[in-house]
Amino acid sequence: MSRFGVKAILDYSVESDISQEEAEEKAIQGKVSDDQIPEAITALSGQLDPKSVETTHKQFNVHAKFGDRRLGVVSARTYFYSSEHECDKNADVFRNCIDAVATTTDGRGFTAVKITALGRPQLLLKLSETIAHARNFFKTLTGSTWENLVLSKISREDLLRRLKDFGIKADSKLIEEWFKMIDFDADGFVDVHDWGNILEHSRDFASMFQIINVKTGKLEPLIPKLSSQENQEFSNMMQRLIDVAEHARSRGVRIMIDAEQTYFQPAISRLAVALMRKYNQDGGFILNTYQAYLKSALNDIETDMHLAKRENFHFGCKLVRGAYMDQERRRAKEVGYDDPINPTYEATNDMYHRCLTRIADEHDARGLGKVSVMVASHNEETVRYAVNLMKEREIAPSQRVICFAQLYGMCDQVSFSLGQAGYSIYKYLPYGPVEEVLPYLSRRALENGGMLKKVQKERSLLWTELKRRLASGQMVYTVPEKNDI
Ligand SMILES: Cc1cc2nc3c(=O)[nH]c(=O)nc-3n(C[C@H](O)[C@H](O)[C@H](O)COP(=O)(O)OP(=O)(O)OC[C@H]3O[C@@H](n4cnc5c(N)ncnc54)[C@H](O)[C@@H]3O)c2cc1C
């Protein structure tokens, strides 16, 4: 691949070969002990939209029927939690993967990391629910809309007034202390970033996101009460993630955090951005993944880019359409919350291109080295769109602002042409011991109906090339030198 200018992303693809029933059982077994809506939120039932509190809780809860997260997913492998020891082994695998990238790609490759491999996924669900409730509360406090949330903030005086409107009984000294605690940048205002600031400041699940319970007037965690074992597991998960990132840093290998199902995404994205803030001071060392099939995609990018600009770190993004569409739609319908996916394929395409353009605008505004995006797509129209955008904005392929990625064995005609034309292009390589990678690869081959259309196109291109070589007598293709292109 490297002869054609194509680089590698190693994606450890070992998947447990378990039945659907076993997967559903595992999901239920892994449920956290306290499964209630936090007291501090129910106490706000007069102020918060009760429908949104209830649906948020349902959305981020475990549902046995959707416990087999592999169903309908072809381009992503799935981890099932079995023990802390297994998660330690997964962290070791990521470290080995980083070593392999360091030695085989001359520091130019990436390692893909799935956070669900590093801890009990149900803890990510709880963290996601907490983030969703906290945002909802912040939106109500500031009277903002979802679109404007990133620009909303509230001063100490306004907060006091709003809480009084809510009928709060807490004394003003406690509120003062609370305000100081959540105003992380001490600028006299609490904004959405202060509100959501976690990883840097606390590893203890229970003390995160304390809010005032309007009924009792006491500070209470927004997060449900976890057992000491669950608290320990959460702290283990954070530690594994940090260890993997530190190891990557020490080997000079970049990592990308994969996006997964929407009910994990608030937590995954929050952690990925916390890593970016820590490690992206001098460039795009960590990439977070954004899924354009989500109605919220542009808003999510806007929020994270806003933080990156404010705190002057590099915003690194892998932009995909999203791999879990059918599963997401079915779950939303059956569990009873709004479908998070764009209504049509065209709407997803439009969202993809709007996100890409917005990132290019941010690059224009912040300058070289502050923003980068990986166009992770097989869609030829999108690749063309990105190439044209680069021309329009005078972004050279060598500047590492926009690069491309495709799955190994998919759309090689696009990847290899991009590589030979000097664009930065990567292939996602499933990797691992053959017999353990087979469950994932065979599932991908069996379920891959949509992608087969693209394979047919590749087959017809291969025939054309074969005929061309037979007719011209040039049986072995020689890679042109860069200056021949
Ligand atoms: C390098 C790489 C890394 C990836 N990493 C991730 C990851 O971390 N997380 C992740 O979720 N996925 C990931 N994917 C998979 C990706 O999200 C897509 O599923 C896959 O690439 C197909 O999309 P496309 O742009 O290549 O092609 P296309 O065939 O043009 O798009 C198909 C996609 O469009 C969307 N879509 C299709 N029909 C509709 C509809 N009716 N309404 C709304 N949207 C629709 C769906 O997202 C579908 O997958 C990755 C893909 C690549 C190439």
The ligand as a MOL file (V3000), in Angstrom:
LIG
                    3D

  0  0  0     0  0            999 V3000
M  V30 BEGIN CTAB
M  V30 COUNTS 53 58 0 0 0
M  V30 BEGIN ATOM
M  V30 1 C -12.2680 4.6710 7.7770 0
M  V30 2 C -13.6430 4.5040 8.3160 0
M  V30 3 C -13.8800 4.6150 9.6860 0
M  V30 4 C -15.1700 4.4590 10.1870 0
M  V30 5 N -15.4020 4.6300 11.5200 0
M  V30 6 C -16.6760 4.6460 11.9870 0
M  V30 7 C -16.9630 4.9680 13.3360 0
M  V30 8 O -16.0720 5.2250 14.1460 0
M  V30 9 N -18.2760 4.9880 13.7190 0
M  V30 10 C -19.3030 4.7340 12.8510 0
M  V30 11 O -20.4810 4.8200 13.2570 0
M  V30 12 N -19.0470 4.3940 11.5780 0
M  V30 13 C -17.7820 4.3520 11.1210 0
M  V30 14 N -17.5400 4.0300 9.8060 0
M  V30 15 C -18.6400 3.5320 8.9370 0
M  V30 16 C -19.4120 4.6880 8.3040 0
M  V30 17 O -20.1260 5.3680 9.3080 0
M  V30 18 C -20.4300 4.2260 7.2450 0
M  V30 19 O -21.3180 3.2960 7.7720 0
M  V30 20 C -19.8310 3.6250 6.0210 0
M  V30 21 O -18.6170 4.2000 5.7060 0
M  V30 22 C -20.7920 3.8290 4.8370 0
M  V30 23 O -20.9390 5.2220 4.5520 0
M  V30 24 P -20.2110 5.9100 3.2960 0
M  V30 25 O -20.0900 7.3770 3.5090 0
M  V30 26 O -18.9420 5.2050 3.0790 0
M  V30 27 O -21.1200 5.5120 2.0590 0
M  V30 28 P -22.6150 5.7010 1.5760 0
M  V30 29 O -22.9570 4.3930 0.9960 0
M  V30 30 O -22.7270 6.8990 0.7040 0
M  V30 31 O -23.5100 5.9680 2.8490 0
M  V30 32 C -24.2070 4.9750 3.5310 0
M  V30 33 C -24.5410 5.6030 4.8600 0
M  V30 34 O -25.4850 6.6790 4.6790 0
M  V30 35 C -26.3760 6.7310 5.7760 0
M  V30 36 N -27.7340 6.4700 5.2760 0
M  V30 37 C -28.1040 5.4800 4.3820 0
M  V30 38 N -29.4490 5.5060 4.1850 0
M  V30 39 C -29.9330 6.5180 4.9470 0
M  V30 40 C -31.2530 6.9970 5.1700 0
M  V30 41 N -32.3110 6.4730 4.5610 0
M  V30 42 N -31.4090 8.0260 6.0170 0
M  V30 43 C -30.3430 8.5900 6.6490 0
M  V30 44 N -29.0530 8.1660 6.4740 0
M  V30 45 C -28.8520 7.1510 5.6350 0
M  V30 46 C -25.9180 5.6180 6.7440 0
M  V30 47 O -25.0240 6.2100 7.6660 0
M  V30 48 C -25.1950 4.6400 5.8450 0
M  V30 49 O -24.2150 3.8800 6.5360 0
M  V30 50 C -16.2490 4.1810 9.2880 0
M  V30 51 C -16.0030 4.0770 7.9250 0
M  V30 52 C -14.7380 4.2500 7.4350 0
M  V30 53 C -14.5230 4.1720 5.9630 0
M  V30 END ATOM
M  V30 BEGIN BOND
M  V30 1 1 1 2
M  V30 2 1 2 3
M  V30 3 2 2 52
M  V30 4 2 3 4
M  V30 5 1 4 5
M  V30 6 1 4 50
M  V30 7 2 5 6
M  V30 8 1 6 7
M  V30 9 1 6 13
M  V30 10 2 7 8
M  V30 11 1 7 9
M  V30 12 1 9 10
M  V30 13 2 10 11
M  V30 14 1 10 12
M  V30 15 2 12 13
M  V30 16 1 13 14
M  V30 17 1 14 15
M  V30 18 1 14 50
M  V30 19 1 15 16
M  V30 20 1 16 17
M  V30 21 1 16 18
M  V30 22 1 18 19
M  V30 23 1 18 20
M  V30 24 1 20 21
M  V30 25 1 20 22
M  V30 26 1 22 23
M  V30 27 1 23 24
M  V30 28 2 24 25
M  V30 29 1 24 26
M  V30 30 1 24 27
M  V30 31 1 27 28
M  V30 32 2 28 29
M  V30 33 1 28 30
M  V30 34 1 28 31
M  V30 35 1 31 32
M  V30 36 1 32 33
M  V30 37 1 33 34
M  V30 38 1 33 48
M  V30 39 1 34 35
M  V30 40 1 35 36
M  V30 41 1 35 46
M  V30 42 1 36 37
M  V30 43 1 36 45
M  V30 44 2 37 38
M  V30 45 1 38 39
M  V30 46 1 39 40
M  V30 47 2 39 45
M  V30 48 1 40 41
M  V30 49 2 40 42
M  V30 50 1 42 43
M  V30 51 2 43 44
M  V30 52 1 44 45
M  V30 53 1 46 47
M  V30 54 1 46 48
M  V30 55 1 48 49
M  V30 56 2 50 51
M  V30 57 1 51 52
M  V30 58 1 52 53
M  V30 END BOND
M  V30 END CTAB
M  END
